[in-house]
Amino acid sequence: MSREDIVAIASRLFAVFLALTAVRMAASGVGAMLTNHSGWDSLLYSLPVLLAYIVPAFLLWYFPVSIARKLLPAVRDTGKPIVAPGAEVQAIAFTVLGAWIVAEAISNATYWIALAQFMGTSEYHEISFTATQKASIARNIIEFVVGFALLVGSRGLSVALHRFRYGPSAAQAAAQQNDVR
């Protein structure tokens, strides 16, 4: 595996992160629009920001090797390629992405726990969240579950992705190859 391949994988991971961030922003924007009855004006103003996430995600996903070649400095002697099976690198990438998502989910959970604690100790002594806040809490729980699945199930996800791309027989061969090592 070459340097470009590794940077291309990182580019695709960053594309997934940007796409998830865009989905999160869109969901929050629609929730705020429905809650505040602000109409299409707020959606129209947030569209350029949303596109600022979607366009780079699209480019990073569909042109990762071209972007990797532009990012890496030119080297006369590329040296020996890094020897690692694609499934192993994919599993590492899923693990890193899972750790990132879990870390962000824990950070968000800390916010919601602190907010609930503050609301419980206020003069109202009643915790009541708005629909937008409840949706954000649900999103945080889903992020944690997805991140944890990526973190602990990286090998299985690699095999599933291989099966999706190349069919069941190729996935079984790849799984057997990984078990031999």
N, C-alpha and C positions, 0 to 999 in steps of 0.2 A: 504494500500500500504506500503510495507516494505522499509527499507533503501536501500536494494539491487535493488528494482524496480526503485527507484528514480535515483540512480547512473546509472542503465542500460539505463534509458531514456536519461540521460545526455551523456552517452557513444554513444548512437545512434545519438544524435544531433551533437556531435563532429565528428562522422563518416561522417555525411552529410557535415559538414564544410570541412573536409579533402578531400572528394570527389570533392566538388566544387572548392577547391584550386587546386587539381590535374587537373581538366578540364581547369581551368584558365591558369595554367602553360603550359599545352599541347597546348592550343590555341595560347598562346604567342610564344611558341617554333616553332610551325608550321608557324606562321606568320613571325617570324624572319628568319626561314629557307627559305621561299619563297622570302622574300624581299632581303636577303643577298646572295641568291644562294649558301648557304654553303653546301648543299647536305645532305646526310644521316649521316655524321660524327657528326654534332651538335646534331642531334636527338639521335644518339647512346650514346653520352656523357650525355644527359639529361635524358635518360631512368632510370638510377639508382635513380636519385632524384625523378622522377615521381613515381617509385615503392615504395620509402620511404614514400609517401603519400597514395598510393593505398592499400598497404598491411595492415597498421594499420587501415585504414578505413574499409576494408573488415572484419578484426578481430573484430573491435568494433561493426560493424553492426550485424554480425552473432553470436557472442558470448558475448553479453552485460552483461548477468547475471553472467556468469563465471568470467568475468573480474571484475565486481562489487564486487563479493565475494573475489577476490584476493586483490582488492584495499582497501576494508573496514577492519578495525581491528576486530578481533574476540571479540564478546561480549557474555557473558554468558546469560544475560537476555536481549533479544532484545526489551523488552518493548511492549507497545501497538503499533500496526501498525498505520500508518498515515491514517486517514479516508478521502479520497477524491476520487470522481469518476474518472475513467480513462480518460474520455473525458475532464474533468476539468484540469487534470494534462497535458494532451496533448495540450489543448488550451494555458496553461501557457508556455509550452515548445515552441510552435509555436510563441508566443508573444516574448519570450526571443530571439529566433533565428532571428525573424524579426527585433528586435531592433538592434541586432548585425550586421546584413547585412546592414540595413539602415545607421548605424553609419559608417561602412566601406565605403559605397557608398558616403556618404557626404564627408568623408575624401578624397576619390579619386576625387570627383567633385571639391573640393577645389584646388587640384593639377591642374586639367585641366583648370579651370577658371584662375588660376594664370599664367599658361603657355600661354593661349590665350592672356591674358593681356600683358604679356612680349613680345610675338611675335608681338602684335599690336603696341607696343610702340618702337619697334626696328627700325633700319634704313630702313628696307624693307617696313614697314607699310602695309604688306599683310600677312594675316594668311593663311598658307597652311599646312595642316596636312598630314602625310604619311598615307598609307593604314593601317599600324599597329596601329597608333595613333587613326585613325577613328574607327577601330575595338574595341580598348580599351574604347573609349568614348561610343560606342554603348553598350558594355558589362557593363559599369558603369550605364548606364540608365536602362538596364534590371535588374541589381542587385538592383537598387533602387526600381523599380516597384515590383519585387518579394519580397523584404524585406518589403515594405509597405503593400503588400497583406498579408504577414504572420503576420504583426503587427496588422492590423485592421480586418482581416478576420479569426482570429484564431479559432473561434467557428465553422464557416462554413467549414473550412478545416478539423477540427476534425470530423465533421459529414460526410464529403466526404470521409475521410480516413476510417471511420467506415463502410460506405456503400461499399467502395471498398473491404474491408476485409470480411465482413459478409453478404453482400447483401442488397437490398433496404428495406426489411421489418424490419431488425434489426436496420438499420440506422434511420428509422422513429420512432421506439420505443425509441432509444437513444435520438433523438431530442425532443420527447415528454417528456421524463424524465428530460431533461435539462430545458425545458420550465416550468415544474411544480415547479422547485426550484426557 
